[in-house]
Amino acid sequence: MPRESIALTRDELLAFAQGERWCIVGANDEDGGLWADAVACCVSDGTFYFRVPRETRTFANILKDDRVCCILERAPTYYEIKGATIHGRASIVINGMLVGSLIPLLERGGDPVAPGSRGSIYSLSLTDVVSFDFSKIKAKV
Amino acid sequence: MPAKEIPLPPDVLEFVRNNPRTFLLSRRKDGSPTGHPMLCLIGDGHIQFSTYRKSAKVLNFQRDSTTACLVTAKHDAPAFKAALVRGHARIREGAELPTRETPETSSWVSQGVSGRSKERLASGKRIIVEIVPSEAAPLADVRKRR
């Protein structure tokens, strides 16, 4: 019997991600391990963006290996848990107009660890995403 | 990354006890990072997770045990706080669900969900993933590049 799918649809993913102001970013660390950080994020025109302060280890890691994952999660109650992990190569945003339009969105929550911090903005396309929505589980206990 | 196992520092252990929301990182087959939002438990002084034997994270750890966990305050907490734990993942076959030392988890996960988890651990459908830490600290203390 095929396993029930509890993944978010593309529209659900966009609606969910648009509501999030922070994400967890995972990267390969230069010491051979993995590294995680929390950063500001937003969605604009169907693309996911996140901002990494330049003094952080995550910024240094992405310069060496741009493969990242960005994780979103919201859990008001157990059967309302929603989550998504976006995978891809972080692409730095250099278009000034685009940067200007993203800053107000990123400032909704600001940097979670060091409020007031700025940094470089990266984009990730929403193509390689693993997601789940526990409200879609049929056999609730 | 240091290879030597360390005990979780008291401040990190205390934070984890009060904040079970965890983002567990593993590596996919191509070496790229992936992440799994989880609720952690504490067993034998270690961060542990109950998960399906056939899950992507278990398959990833069987190939490459490198991991990092970011344990964070709840998504709606007024201020963001987190602890970063880096190290390796150890698969524990036949382990029992640890006594929940995280009051937040026990009040939030229903007895039905917890009971089903225990049954599936007993049947072998689920297993325990335990984090063997080699570094652990509040994120704000280690976030900046060296």
Chai-1 contact restraints between the chains, C-beta under 6 A:
chainA,res_idxA,chainB,res_idxB,connection_type,confidence,min_distance_angstrom,max_distance_angstrom,comment,restraint_id
A,I24,B,F23,contact,1.0,0.0,6.0,A-B,restraint_1
A,I24,B,L70,contact,1.0,0.0,6.0,A-B,restraint_2
A,G26,B,L25,contact,1.0,0.0,6.0,A-B,restraint_3
A,G26,B,P33,contact,1.0,0.0,6.0,A-B,restraint_4
A,G26,B,G35,contact,1.0,0.0,6.0,A-B,restraint_5
A,A27,B,P33,contact,1.0,0.0,6.0,A-B,restraint_6
A,D31,B,M1,contact,1.0,0.0,6.0,A-B,restraint_7
A,G32,B,M1,contact,1.0,0.0,6.0,A-B,restraint_8
A,G33,B,M1,contact,1.0,0.0,6.0,A-B,restraint_9
A,G33,B,T66,contact,1.0,0.0,6.0,A-B,restraint_10
A,G33,B,R86,contact,1.0,0.0,6.0,A-B,restraint_11
A,L34,B,L25,contact,1.0,0.0,6.0,A-B,restraint_12
A,L34,B,P33,contact,1.0,0.0,6.0,A-B,restraint_13
A,L34,B,T66,contact,1.0,0.0,6.0,A-B,restraint_14
A,L34,B,A68,contact,1.0,0.0,6.0,A-B,restraint_15
A,W35,B,A68,contact,1.0,0.0,6.0,A-B,restraint_16
A,A36,B,L25,contact,1.0,0.0,6.0,A-B,restraint_17
A,A36,B,A68,contact,1.0,0.0,6.0,A-B,restraint_18
A,A36,B,L70,contact,1.0,0.0,6.0,A-B,restraint_19
A,A38,B,A82,contact,1.0,0.0,6.0,A-B,restraint_20
A,E55,B,K144,contact,1.0,0.0,6.0,A-B,restraint_21
A,T56,B,R143,contact,1.0,0.0,6.0,A-B,restraint_22
A,R57,B,R145,contact,1.0,0.0,6.0,A-B,restraint_23
A,A60,B,R145,contact,1.0,0.0,6.0,A-B,restraint_24
A,R67,B,S32,contact,1.0,0.0,6.0,A-B,restraint_25
A,C69,B,P33,contact,1.0,0.0,6.0,A-B,restraint_26
A,C69,B,T34,contact,1.0,0.0,6.0,A-B,restraint_27
A,C69,B,G35,contact,1.0,0.0,6.0,A-B,restraint_28
A,I71,B,F23,contact,1.0,0.0,6.0,A-B,restraint_29
A,I71,B,G35,contact,1.0,0.0,6.0,A-B,restraint_30
A,E73,B,P37,contact,1.0,0.0,6.0,A-B,restraint_31
A,R74,B,H75,contact,1.0,0.0,6.0,A-B,restraint_32
A,Y78,B,V109,contact,1.0,0.0,6.0,A-B,restraint_33
A,G83,B,P37,contact,1.0,0.0,6.0,A-B,restraint_34
A,T85,B,T34,contact,1.0,0.0,6.0,A-B,restraint_35
A,T85,B,G35,contact,1.0,0.0,6.0,A-B,restraint_36
A,P112,B,F80,contact,1.0,0.0,6.0,A-B,restraint_37
A,V113,B,A140,contact,1.0,0.0,6.0,A-B,restraint_38
A,V113,B,R143,contact,1.0,0.0,6.0,A-B,restraint_39
A,V141,B,G112,contact,1.0,0.0,6.0,A-B,restraint_40
A,V141,B,V113,contact,1.0,0.0,6.0,A-B,restraint_41
A,V141,B,R116,contact,1.0,0.0,6.0,A-B,restraint_42
